[in-house]
Amino acid sequence: MKNKIFLSTAFFLLVCSFNGAGESSVNWTGFRGGGNSTTQIDGLPLKWSEDQITGWETNLQGRGQSSPVVYENKVFVSSVEGPKKERLIMSALDVFTGEILWNESVEATATREVTDYISFASPTPVVDSKCVYSLYEEGDFLAWDHSGNLKWRVSLSQEFGQPEGNHGQGSSPVLTEHGLVVLMDHEGASWIGCFDKECGKLKWKTPRNTQTAWSTPTLIHWKGQQALLASGSGTLTVYSSLDGSVLGSSSQELEGNNVPSPTISGDWVVIGARKRGSNMAFKLEENAEGNPEFVPQWEARKATSTFGSPLIHEGRAYIVSAAGIVYAYQLETGNPLFEERIKSSTWASPLSAPGRIYFFGADGTTTILAPSDTMDIIALNSLPIGEKDKVYGYAVTDSGFVVRTESALRAIFNP
């Protein structure tokens, strides 16, 4: 395994200061962190280049498209190995040094040949104080403790049928106060279900009238209780996290909202879609029966959102296309602010940080914007990756980022 340190002198000072401060105080526990790609960490790295990066680089066993997650001093990331994804891998690394603490793997219960169109290790794990929970797109669901011991495994394919579709499953599990929620939108019988995080036993399962989608539900609070907002395959629905009952749904005609996950800020909901006219903003309000109701506010008529999810930041909504076109709108009115192309196509969802918006381009180019009604680029940075590689996702740490490419993790810290 390769573990490479950049700018060793600066890195040594960084490690010393971290060790003196004790454990990391930032946990990035699931897909898009808390579900909205937002951090309150101030002063994250602003400028770096291919030959000037303070951090580390570690090659991983296997390959994957999932994002890393962080809990205290550990980074966890899932991968697969073999032409048919025969081995399922979970790796734990030291967040400060990139040292591999453990690699564990198991044999997959269902396999599928990897091609240019089939995803590999695409769902992002979720982590809490006890375990990291990893879902693999062919239906294997596993829980590892923080020392690498396998606590339980469930084969969703054996229990409910292997996911059907052309590209594999991509939705990530969501941790609620009642368990682990999985959204399975596919060409077969789609459903959303909750599993006991102590043993993997199914607690509830609700059918969905949907087809293939890869969106991850977003955890919200409704009347003091946790609920799940799911956007996918033309639907927008709120489910109870307690029992999976449908609390409310949108009657708005939608199309193409198959990959981006919904973004929440207060009572605002912004959804992305590859179809123009289906990128929309709603207010989540209470109807006469006391249930959640989606009240349409505006639609982004020109925007498309293929991979990355929308972002809400300082009163503006941002939508980025796969080609790297950023569309910005005034949140309250939907008035278009700008439509500008950045340097790279993007697969990862943009990140909101105090005073900054980060766009992690697929080719390693990161564009950082200031919150403004115009396109105000405050930094443009390069991360060296392979010609055919991509930046798939990231996690936020105390003083920087851990970025995932197909077979490696790269940390970017402040010098």
Secondary structure by P-SEA (a helix, b strand, c coil): cbbbbcaaaaaaaaaaaaaaaccccccccccccccccccccccccccccccccccbbbbbcccccbbbbbcccbbbbbbcccccccbbbbbbbccccccccbbbbbbbcbbbbbccccccccbbbbbcccbbbbbcccbbbbccccccccccccccccccccccccccccbbbbbccccbbbbbbccccccccccccccccccbbbbbcccccbbbbbbbbcccbbbbbbbccccccccccccccccccccccccccccbbbbbcccbbbbbcccccccbbbbbcccccccbbbbbcccccccccccbbbbbcccbbbbbcccbbbbbcccccccccccccccccccbbbbbcccbbbbbccccbbbbbcccccccccbbbbbbbccccccccccccccbbbbbcccbbbbbbcc
